Amino acid sequence: MAVEIEASYKPCEDEPFMNDRQREYFKRKLLAWKDEILEESRETLASLQSDNENHPDIADRASSETDRSIELRSRDRQRKLISKIDSALARIDEGVYGYCEETGEPISLKRLDARPIATLSIEAQERHERREKVYRDD
């Protein structure tokens, strides 16, 4: 059941956390982001298929291959991002979206608005990154 929200709606701290309006807001935000990524991927695929030139100059060919490689790496990162978006959408459906996976505490609305796929609160993310840095420096 979709909740009607006006286009200008922004979640705020003075309403109940992850109420129906907030869940609908983040669901729409995630779906729009996913659609944008998929459209960019379609454009890239079309561009790569049409840009099948055989450059006689070796420098032009190398430049073209480098551009293609960068574009494919970018699309691979976006493919992984779509997986995270799908996970966030599933968390919305399960009713656990917006809560830190580590502490169970609510993730701030500002963080979710900036990074709607966030699974950790800022504090938990900082602890995670510090641990990662310690182990990486070994």
MDTraj code that builds the backbone (N, CA, C; nanometers):
import mdtraj as md
import numpy as np

residues = "MET ALA VAL GLU ILE GLU ALA SER TYR LYS PRO CYS GLU ASP GLU PRO PHE MET ASN ASP ARG GLN ARG GLU TYR PHE LYS ARG LYS LEU LEU ALA TRP LYS ASP GLU ILE LEU GLU GLU SER ARG GLU THR LEU ALA SER LEU GLN SER ASP ASN GLU ASN HIS PRO ASP ILE ALA ASP ARG ALA SER SER GLU THR ASP ARG SER ILE GLU LEU ARG SER ARG ASP ARG GLN ARG LYS LEU ILE SER LYS ILE ASP SER ALA LEU ALA ARG ILE ASP GLU GLY VAL TYR GLY TYR CYS GLU GLU THR GLY GLU PRO ILE SER LEU LYS ARG LEU ASP ALA ARG PRO ILE ALA THR LEU SER ILE GLU ALA GLN GLU ARG HIS GLU ARG ARG GLU LYS VAL TYR ARG ASP ASP".split()
xyz = np.array([
    [0.0830, -0.1174, 0.0000],
    [0.0000, 0.0000, 0.0000],
    [0.0879, 0.1242, 0.0000],
    [0.0855, 0.2015, -0.1060],
    [0.1659, 0.3226, -0.1174],
    [0.0996, 0.4361, -0.0413],
    [0.1829, 0.5106, 0.0282],
    [0.1366, 0.6259, 0.1035],
    [0.1532, 0.7481, 0.0149],
    [0.0534, 0.8344, 0.0138],
    [0.0623, 0.9568, -0.0657],
    [0.1475, 1.0592, 0.0079],
    [0.2518, 1.1073, -0.0593],
    [0.3327, 1.2153, -0.0028],
    [0.3510, 1.3207, -0.1103],
    [0.3547, 1.4454, -0.0677],
    [0.3715, 1.5540, -0.1629],
    [0.5180, 1.5589, -0.2091],
    [0.5403, 1.6129, -0.3277],
    [0.6728, 1.6156, -0.3882],
    [0.7728, 1.6949, -0.3044],
    [0.7244, 1.7924, -0.2287],
    [0.8147, 1.8766, -0.1496],
    [0.8475, 1.8156, -0.0127],
    [0.7909, 1.7006, 0.0181],
    [0.8106, 1.6391, 0.1501],
    [0.9558, 1.6024, 0.1737],
    [1.0058, 1.6368, 0.2931],
    [1.1380, 1.5951, 0.3399],
    [1.1200, 1.5409, 0.4808],
    [1.1735, 1.4242, 0.5119],
    [1.1617, 1.3720, 0.6482],
    [1.2253, 1.4680, 0.7488],
    [1.1666, 1.4781, 0.8667],
    [1.2250, 1.5640, 0.9692],
    [1.2266, 1.4910, 1.1035],
    [1.3111, 1.5414, 1.1924],
    [1.3351, 1.4774, 1.3218],
    [1.2146, 1.4835, 1.4153],
    [1.1205, 1.5776, 1.3924],
    [1.0097, 1.5926, 1.4867],
    [0.8879, 1.5057, 1.4537],
    [0.9048, 1.4096, 1.3657],
    [0.7977, 1.3132, 1.3386],
    [0.8487, 1.1746, 1.3783],
    [0.7586, 1.0797, 1.4003],
    [0.8033, 0.9457, 1.4404],
    [0.8995, 0.8865, 1.3373],
    [1.0082, 0.8245, 1.3876],
    [1.1109, 0.7694, 1.3001],
    [1.0569, 0.6530, 1.2179],
    [1.0854, 0.6554, 1.0902],
    [1.0468, 0.5546, 0.9911],
    [0.8965, 0.5293, 0.9911],
    [0.8216, 0.6384, 0.9950],
    [0.6767, 0.6269, 0.9786],
    [0.6480, 0.5964, 0.8310],
    [0.5221, 0.5769, 0.7970],
    [0.4857, 0.5396, 0.6600],
    [0.5342, 0.6414, 0.5567],
    [0.5241, 0.7696, 0.5893],
    [0.5673, 0.8742, 0.4945],
    [0.7181, 0.8681, 0.4705],
    [0.7941, 0.8494, 0.5776],
    [0.9397, 0.8412, 0.5618],
    [0.9791, 0.7176, 0.4809],
    [0.9174, 0.6061, 0.5107],
    [0.9487, 0.4839, 0.4344],
    [0.9167, 0.5039, 0.2860],
    [0.8023, 0.5651, 0.2574],
    [0.7643, 0.5893, 0.1178],
    [0.8625, 0.6866, 0.0514],
    [0.9033, 0.7882, 0.1247],
    [1.0002, 0.8865, 0.0728],
    [1.1301, 0.8163, 0.0318],
    [1.1847, 0.7343, 0.1230],
    [1.3113, 0.6668, 0.0926],
    [1.2944, 0.5607, -0.0153],
    [1.1802, 0.4956, -0.0185],
    [1.1544, 0.3965, -0.1237],
    [1.1550, 0.4638, -0.2610],
    [1.0865, 0.5773, -0.2714],
    [1.0849, 0.6512, -0.3990],
    [1.2240, 0.7009, -0.4363],
    [1.2975, 0.7477, -0.3364],
    [1.4328, 0.7980, -0.3611],
    [1.5224, 0.6851, -0.4141],
    [1.5137, 0.5695, -0.3523],
    [1.5942, 0.4549, -0.3951],
    [1.5537, 0.4065, -0.5348],
    [1.4251, 0.4000, -0.5606],
    [1.3789, 0.3553, -0.6929],
    [1.4201, 0.4529, -0.8027],
    [1.4131, 0.5826, -0.7750],
    [1.4550, 0.6832, -0.8739],
    [1.6047, 0.6716, -0.9008],
    [1.6838, 0.6478, -0.7958],
    [1.8288, 0.6315, -0.8106],
    [1.8591, 0.5083, -0.8952],
    [1.7891, 0.3998, -0.8674],
    [1.8086, 0.2759, -0.9428],
    [1.7729, 0.2961, -1.0907],
    [1.6602, 0.3627, -1.1170],
    [1.6195, 0.3897, -1.2553],
    [1.7242, 0.4737, -1.3285],
    [1.7795, 0.5726, -1.2587],
    [1.8821, 0.6587, -1.3182],
    [2.0071, 0.5776, -1.3554],
    [2.0481, 0.4896, -1.2665],
    [2.1662, 0.4055, -1.2925],
    [2.1397, 0.3117, -1.4100],
    [2.0220, 0.2506, -1.4126],
    [1.9888, 0.1585, -1.5219],
    [1.9843, 0.2309, -1.6560],
    [1.9313, 0.3533, -1.6576],
    [1.9274, 0.4319, -1.7812],
    [2.0690, 0.4651, -1.8279],
    [2.1559, 0.5050, -1.7343],
    [2.2956, 0.5326, -1.7698],
    [2.3629, 0.4072, -1.8250],
    [2.3312, 0.2930, -1.7680],
    [2.3900, 0.1670, -1.8157],
    [2.3448, 0.1353, -1.9581],
    [2.2162, 0.1589, -1.9845],
    [2.1662, 0.1363, -2.1210],
    [2.2367, 0.2289, -2.2205],
    [2.2545, 0.3547, -2.1813],
    [2.3232, 0.4509, -2.2685],
    [2.4681, 0.4087, -2.2921],
    [2.5340, 0.3606, -2.1881],
    [2.6724, 0.3158, -2.2009],
    [2.6816, 0.1968, -2.2942],
    [2.5914, 0.1029, -2.2773],
    [2.5916, -0.0165, -2.3621],
    [2.5720, 0.0223, -2.5080],
    [2.4771, 0.1118, -2.5324],
    [2.4536, 0.1570, -2.6699],
    [2.5760, 0.2285, -2.7248],
    [2.6390, 0.3084, -2.6418],
    [2.7575, 0.3826, -2.6842],
    [2.8739, 0.2873, -2.7146],
    [2.8929, 0.1881, -2.6280],
    [3.0023, 0.0932, -2.6501],
    [2.9786, 0.0097, -2.7763],
    [2.8524, -0.0228, -2.8044],
    [2.8214, -0.1009, -2.9239],
    [2.8400, -0.0185, -3.0503],
    [2.8047, 0.1085, -3.0450],
    [2.8172, 0.1921, -3.1654],
    [2.9590, 0.2429, -3.1848],
    [3.0365, 0.2502, -3.0773],
    [3.1733, 0.3018, -3.0853],
    [3.2705, 0.1865, -3.1063],
    [3.2493, 0.1147, -3.2120],
    [3.3312, -0.0015, -3.2419],
    [3.4299, 0.0306, -3.3536],
    [3.4900, 0.1485, -3.3426],
    [3.5824, 0.1932, -3.4461],
    [3.7155, 0.1202, -3.4350],
    [3.7772, 0.0983, -3.5482],
    [3.9110, 0.0422, -3.5516],
    [4.0066, 0.1557, -3.5846],
    [4.0713, 0.2080, -3.4817],
    [4.1601, 0.3225, -3.4993],
    [4.2927, 0.2784, -3.5614],
    [4.3311, 0.3412, -3.6728],
    [4.4585, 0.3043, -3.7355],
    [4.5794, 0.3479, -3.6517],
    [4.5654, 0.4565, -3.5771],
    [4.6762, 0.5055, -3.4951],
    [4.6776, 0.4311, -3.3621],
    [4.7918, 0.3782, -3.3241],
    [4.8015, 0.2971, -3.2025],
    [4.7708, 0.3793, -3.0774],
    [4.8065, 0.5065, -3.0772],
    [4.7772, 0.5925, -2.9615],
    [4.6266, 0.6153, -2.9488],
    [4.5595, 0.6356, -3.0624],
    [4.4137, 0.6526, -3.0587],
    [4.3453, 0.5255, -3.0102],
    [4.3961, 0.4123, -3.0558],
    [4.3394, 0.2839, -3.0152],
    [4.3583, 0.2634, -2.8644],
    [4.4775, 0.2947, -2.8152],
    [4.5059, 0.2780, -2.6719],
    [4.4169, 0.3706, -2.5893],
    [4.4008, 0.4921, -2.6354],
    [4.3154, 0.5873, -2.5654],
    [4.1712, 0.5387, -2.5627],
    [4.1246, 0.4875, -2.6736],
    [3.9883, 0.4360, -2.6832],
    [3.9689, 0.3162, -2.5897],
    [4.0661, 0.2270, -2.5855],
    [4.0572, 0.1097, -2.4975],
    [4.0604, 0.1499, -2.3507],
    [4.1406, 0.2512, -2.3176],
    [4.1460, 0.3005, -2.1804],
    [4.0110, 0.3593, -2.1399],
    [3.9528, 0.4401, -2.2288],
    [3.8211, 0.4982, -2.2015],
    [3.7169, 0.3889, -2.1802],
    [3.7219, 0.2876, -2.2631],
    [3.6272, 0.1762, -2.2532],
    [3.6457, 0.1010, -2.1213],
    [3.7696, 0.0787, -2.0835],
    [3.7990, 0.0084, -1.9591],
    [3.7484, 0.0873, -1.8379],
    [3.7710, 0.2178, -1.8383],
    [3.7236, 0.3029, -1.7291],
    [3.5717, 0.2988, -1.7220],
    [3.5068, 0.3068, -1.8350],
    [3.3606, 0.3048, -1.8395],
    [3.3064, 0.1720, -1.7872],
    [3.3701, 0.0620, -1.8238],
    [3.3247, -0.0688, -1.7777],
    [3.3446, -0.0859, -1.6271],
    [3.4559, -0.0337, -1.5732],
    [3.4779, -0.0391, -1.4287],
    [3.3713, 0.0425, -1.3555],
    [3.3393, 0.1582, -1.4127],
    [3.2362, 0.2430, -1.3542],
    [3.1017, 0.1706, -1.3535],
    [3.0677, 0.1041, -1.4605],
    [2.9413, 0.0303, -1.4691],
    [2.9405, -0.0862, -1.3702],
    [3.0570, -0.1485, -1.3481],
    [3.0638, -0.2581, -1.2520],
    [3.0367, -0.2063, -1.1111],
    [3.0907, -0.0885, -1.0775],
    [3.0629, -0.0278, -0.9475],
    [2.9141, 0.0032, -0.9348],
    [2.8544, 0.0496, -1.0432],
    [2.7115, 0.0808, -1.0393],
    [2.6269, -0.0460, -1.0283],
    [2.6741, -0.1541, -1.0867],
    [2.6036, -0.2819, -1.0732],
    [2.6012, -0.3228, -0.9257],
    [2.7130, -0.3042, -0.8567],
    [2.7192, -0.3353, -0.7141],
    [2.6294, -0.2406, -0.6348],
    [2.6222, -0.1163, -0.6788],
    [2.5363, -0.0184, -0.6126],
    [2.3894, -0.0576, -0.6256],
    [2.3509, -0.1092, -0.7411],
    [2.2127, -0.1549, -0.7608],
    [2.1805, -0.2664, -0.6621],
    [2.2759, -0.3542, -0.6373],
    [2.2564, -0.4608, -0.5396],
    [2.2313, -0.4025, -0.4001],
    [2.3052, -0.2964, -0.3651],
    [2.2854, -0.2315, -0.2351],
    [2.1501, -0.1601, -0.2297],
    [2.1101, -0.1014, -0.3407],
    [1.9783, -0.0360, -0.3466],
    [1.8684, -0.1401, -0.3283],
    [1.8820, -0.2540, -0.3967],
    [1.7835, -0.3621, -0.3812],
    [1.7773, -0.4113, -0.2368],
    [1.8931, -0.4192, -0.1712],
    [1.8962, -0.4606, -0.0301],
    [1.8240, -0.3584, 0.0578],
    [1.8451, -0.2297, 0.0290],
    [1.7780, -0.1246, 0.1057],
    [1.6267, -0.1324, 0.0855],
    [1.5842, -0.1562, -0.0382],
    [1.4407, -0.1696, -0.0660],
    [1.3825, -0.2893, 0.0092],
    [1.4582, -0.3978, 0.0156],
    [1.4125, -0.5163, 0.0892],
    [1.4018, -0.4843, 0.2391],
    [1.4978, -0.4053, 0.2917],
    [1.4908, -0.3669, 0.4335],
    [1.3683, -0.2801, 0.4608],
    [1.3314, -0.1960, 0.3639],
    [1.2089, -0.1158, 0.3802],
    [1.0893, -0.2093, 0.3909],
    [1.0816, -0.3072, 0.3006],
    [0.9697, -0.4027, 0.3024],
    [0.9655, -0.4841, 0.4322],
    [1.0844, -0.5144, 0.4871],
    [1.0923, -0.5932, 0.6104],
    [1.0706, -0.5091, 0.7354],
    [1.0721, -0.3759, 0.7187],
    [1.0517, -0.2872, 0.8332],
    [1.1752, -0.2601, 0.9155],
    [1.2939, -0.2922, 0.8636],
    [1.4182, -0.2694, 0.9393],
    [1.5038, -0.1586, 0.8776],
    [1.4532, -0.0961, 0.7722],
    [1.5286, 0.0113, 0.7063],
    [1.5447, 0.1301, 0.8015],
    [1.6634, 0.1898, 0.8002],
    [1.6880, 0.3093, 0.8793],
    [1.7468, 0.2803, 1.0160],
    [1.7619, 0.1534, 1.0491],
    [1.8190, 0.1158, 1.1768],
    [1.9571, 0.0540, 1.1554],
    [2.0515, 0.0913, 1.2410],
    [2.1894, 0.0441, 1.2310],
    [2.1940, -0.1081, 1.2470],
    [2.2621, -0.1742, 1.1559],
    [2.2743, -0.3200, 1.1623],
    [2.3581, -0.3643, 1.2814],
    [2.4455, -0.2764, 1.3301],
    [2.5349, -0.3122, 1.4398],
    [2.4723, -0.2859, 1.5769],
    [2.4073, -0.1702, 1.5908],
    [2.3562, -0.1297, 1.7225],
    [2.2047, -0.1367, 1.7342],
    [2.1342, -0.1387, 1.6209],
    [1.9887, -0.1371, 1.6230],
    [1.9306, 0.0015, 1.6444],
    [2.0161, 0.1008, 1.6640],
    [1.9722, 0.2391, 1.6832],
    [1.9327, 0.3011, 1.5493],
    [1.8448, 0.4012, 1.5513],
    [1.8089, 0.4695, 1.4264],
    [1.9303, 0.5398, 1.3639],
    [1.9402, 0.5325, 1.2331],
    [2.0413, 0.6067, 1.1575],
    [1.9818, 0.7457, 1.1345],
    [2.0631, 0.8492, 1.1464],
    [2.0088, 0.9848, 1.1338],
    [1.9453, 1.0060, 0.9959],
    [1.8386, 1.0845, 0.9944],
    [1.7685, 1.1134, 0.8692],
    [1.8598, 1.1859, 0.7709],
    [1.9479, 1.2726, 0.8213],
    [2.0414, 1.3432, 0.7330],
    [2.1334, 1.2439, 0.6627],
    [2.1812, 1.1449, 0.7381],
    [2.2693, 1.0429, 0.6780],
    [2.1929, 0.9613, 0.5744],
    [2.0704, 0.9208, 0.6080],
    [1.9915, 0.8418, 0.5137],
    [1.9558, 0.9226, 0.3898],
    [1.9312, 1.0519, 0.4065],
    [1.8986, 1.1351, 0.2904],
    [2.0207, 1.1485, 0.1997],
    [2.1392, 1.1605, 0.2600],
    [2.2622, 1.1733, 0.1812],
    [2.3056, 1.0387, 0.1236],
    [2.2858, 0.9312, 0.1988],
    [2.3285, 0.7970, 0.1568],
    [2.2185, 0.6973, 0.1923],
    [2.1158, 0.6897, 0.1069],
    [2.0001, 0.6064, 0.1414],
    [2.0280, 0.4567, 0.1518],
    [2.1469, 0.4131, 0.1128],
    [2.1803, 0.2710, 0.1258],
    [2.2576, 0.2423, 0.2540],
    [2.2751, 0.3442, 0.3386],
    [2.3516, 0.3279, 0.4635],
    [2.2895, 0.2183, 0.5498],
    [2.3762, 0.1367, 0.6079],
    [2.3303, 0.0302, 0.6980],
    [2.3845, 0.0495, 0.8388],
    [2.4757, 0.1453, 0.8547],
    [2.5360, 0.1719, 0.9848],
    [2.5175, 0.3184, 1.0218],
    [2.5019, 0.3452, 1.1508],
    [2.4990, 0.4842, 1.1956],
    [2.6385, 0.5428, 1.1747],
    [2.6491, 0.6732, 1.1837],
    [2.7790, 0.7374, 1.1642],
    [2.8803, 0.6835, 1.2651],
    [2.8397, 0.6700, 1.3897],
    [2.9304, 0.6216, 1.4936],
    [2.9775, 0.4795, 1.4627],
    [2.8854, 0.3920, 1.4266],
    [2.9208, 0.2532, 1.3941],
    [3.0090, 0.2482, 1.2695],
    [2.9808, 0.3334, 1.1706],
    [3.0625, 0.3382, 1.0491],
    [3.2038, 0.3827, 1.0824],
    [3.2171, 0.4834, 1.1697],
    [3.3505, 0.5304, 1.2097],
    [3.4272, 0.4211, 1.2825],
    [3.3604, 0.3487, 1.3735],
    [3.4268, 0.2370, 1.4421],
    [3.4720, 0.1311, 1.3416],
    [3.3846, 0.0997, 1.2473],
    [3.4163, 0.0009, 1.1439],
    [3.5393, 0.0450, 1.0641],
    [3.5423, 0.1723, 1.0248],
    [3.6563, 0.2221, 0.9469],
    [3.7845, 0.2249, 1.0286],
    [3.7747, 0.2570, 1.1591],
    [3.8946, 0.2555, 1.2437],
    [3.9491, 0.1133, 1.2553],
    [3.8597, 0.0163, 1.2767],
    [3.9040, -0.1242, 1.2842],
    [3.9681, -0.1670, 1.1526],
    [3.9063, -0.1281, 1.0439],
    [3.9583, -0.1616, 0.9112],
    [4.0981, -0.1028, 0.8921],
    [4.1174, 0.0199, 0.9357],
    [4.2466, 0.0876, 0.9223],
    [4.3525, 0.0178, 1.0070],
    [4.3160, -0.0211, 1.1300],
    [4.4107, -0.0893, 1.2180],
    [4.4561, -0.2194, 1.1537],
    [4.3622, -0.2979, 1.1037],
    [4.3985, -0.4263, 1.0435],
    [4.4726, -0.4069, 0.9121],
    [4.4412, -0.3033, 0.8391],
    [4.5069, -0.2784, 0.7116],
    [4.6514, -0.2359, 0.7325],
    [4.6800, -0.1647, 0.8431],
    [4.8153, -0.1161, 0.8692],
    [4.9094, -0.2261, 0.9152],
    [4.8571, -0.3434, 0.9507],
    [4.9420, -0.4530, 0.9994],
    [5.0357, -0.5048, 0.8949],
])
top = md.Topology()
chain = top.add_chain()
for i, resn in enumerate(residues, 1):
    res = top.add_residue(resn, chain, resSeq=i)
    for name in ("N", "CA", "C"):
        top.add_atom(name, md.element.get_by_symbol(name[0]), res)
traj = md.Trajectory(xyz[None], top)
